Amino acid sequence: NQGCSAQRPLLSPMRQQYRFYADYPDHIKVTLPALSPTMETGTIISWQKKEGKK
């Protein structure tokens, strides 16, 4: 006897990407200076500005 299994339909890759970004609150991208020509990513250790300050 084989049971019935219900599976959630997979979302298209574009729909998955849209859903992923839609889960974030409103935000802006912060551009950081590269410390070397090959640097692609960085990590913010602490944030010195208060909310709303530019």
C-alpha positions in Angstrom: 0.0 0.0 0.0 1.6 3.3 -1.1 0.5 6.4 0.6 -0.4 9.7 -1.0 2.1 12.5 -0.6 1.2 16.1 -1.1 4.0 18.3 -2.2 4.0 22.1 -2.4 4.7 23.2 -6.0 8.1 24.6 -6.6 8.3 28.3 -7.4 10.2 29.5 -10.5 13.7 30.8 -9.8 12.5 34.4 -10.5 9.6 34.0 -8.2 11.9 32.6 -5.5 14.2 35.6 -5.8 11.3 38.1 -5.6 10.0 36.3 -2.5 13.4 36.3 -0.9 13.9 40.1 -1.3 10.2 40.8 -0.4 10.9 39.3 3.1 13.4 42.1 4.0 12.2 45.4 5.5 12.7 48.6 3.6 16.5 49.2 3.2 19.2 50.8 1.2 22.5 49.4 -0.2 25.6 50.7 1.5 28.7 50.8 -0.8 31.9 50.0 1.0 35.4 50.8 -0.3 37.4 47.9 -1.5 40.6 47.4 0.5 42.2 45.4 -2.4 41.6 45.1 -6.2 40.2 41.5 -5.7 37.9 42.3 -2.7 34.3 41.5 -3.5 32.5 41.3 -0.1 33.0 42.7 3.3 31.4 42.4 6.8 30.2 45.3 8.9 31.4 44.7 12.5 29.7 47.7 14.1 27.4 50.4 12.9 28.3 53.9 14.3 25.4 55.9 12.9 22.1 56.2 14.7 18.8 55.3 13.0 17.8 58.1 10.5 21.3 59.7 10.4 23.1 60.0 7.0 
